Amino acid sequence: MTRRRWIADEVSGDRAALLGAHASHLVKVLRARVGQSFDIATDDGVHEGRIISVAPDRVEFILGDVLAPGKFVDLTLLLSIFKFDRMEWAIEKCVELGVRTIVPVMTRRTESHLVTAAVKRATRWQKIALQAAEQSRRSSVPEISVPVKLADAIKTQSGIGIVLSEVERTETLKSVLESAPYGPVTLALGPEGGWTLEELESFQGAGWISVSLGPTILRVETAAIAAVAVTISTLS
């Protein structure tokens, strides 16, 4: 039977702790007791963690050796803000696939009411990322940043910058990744309706590479999941 994995809320030396709702679930639902063992994920990998103290809002562990070292593709996703129910589904699936950072982006074609509401959604998006990371047995929780304007996001790319464009006809995502130097990758996904010409020119001016996912026009959430899956499988 696979042992339940938890991502530590607090780590100090060979000690780790689950806090708040994490601890409450472990205590009330799983009936945690001193001496029980669980897989505990920290920044350096996954450890066997043995419970040494239990309280309603705090469960402490002593950590054993690393069972599985942390390993991931350093992938940042610039995700244009779109309808929240579909966007949250995309965030969940991209986290399961292995994205490291998601940056919600405000673009020219982002609906104004979504821009206004997006700032208040950041906490919910982070919670979705945490739950998806634990469900998929990741060793760390991806960062979900506060929403930013596209101009700022373009300037702060990590490593090679790749923008998905429905007007690109030559370069494919897979071919660019296969020839790219090893290192961080940042993918940019446009909004419903696609990037404007001015936005694509801004990417080009900043040295981003424009690529295609194929001849069909995909919904934003489909394109995000497909692009992350291709990137992870190509670079892993």
Phi, psi and omega in degrees: 000133180289130181283140182298135179252137177234146175265121186298138174275335184212134180225135175212108182062235180262023177241146176217161180214147168257138186237163171056231183298326176303307182296318181301318179295318181296321183281311188278321185269314183266359176055049182299141179225154176304134180101340177289154181242142176220159172281127181241121181267131175233181183298333183264004177136195183255129180245158164280125180245127179256129183292130178244345174202147184228128173221161184305326183241015180201125175237123184254146182231151163259135187265137173269195180295162178292125177275323181214118180295148177295131180213130180201159171277131182281084187241123175252136181244116170273110187248109179301136183292130177218189187311127194299322182296318179286326179294319179295323176296319179296318178300312180303312184289323179292326175294316178302323181287332175127012179298144183270319182221138174239128180245108175292132188237136176266121183242176181300324184262007175290131181297137188299322181291333176287323177300315181297320184275343189296322183301322181285349182271348187304318180295319178296318180297322178294322178295319177299318179297318179298312181296320179292323179295318179290319180299322182268007176060042174282162181264358177206161180264126177298153176274132171248108187282169172291152180300142180228160175286149183302318182302322179287321180296320181300322184285339187251027180298153176251119179071217181286133180258126182233124179250127177282125184226130179285350179263354178287134183240348187252302185277137173252157180301313184298316182295322179293317180296321182294335180257359183281149175292153180296138178152189182297152177228137173240124177254139177242126180247129183283172181277178172299128185099347176084173177289151170280164178300320180296322179293318178297324177293326178294318176300312182299318180295334180268005176089013178285154179258128179271130182224166178242152172261359180136180187282344183271152177269119184258151170293159186302314183294325178293316179297320180297311182295316180297316182295318178294317180298316178297317182296311181298315182291328181285323186265347182285000000 
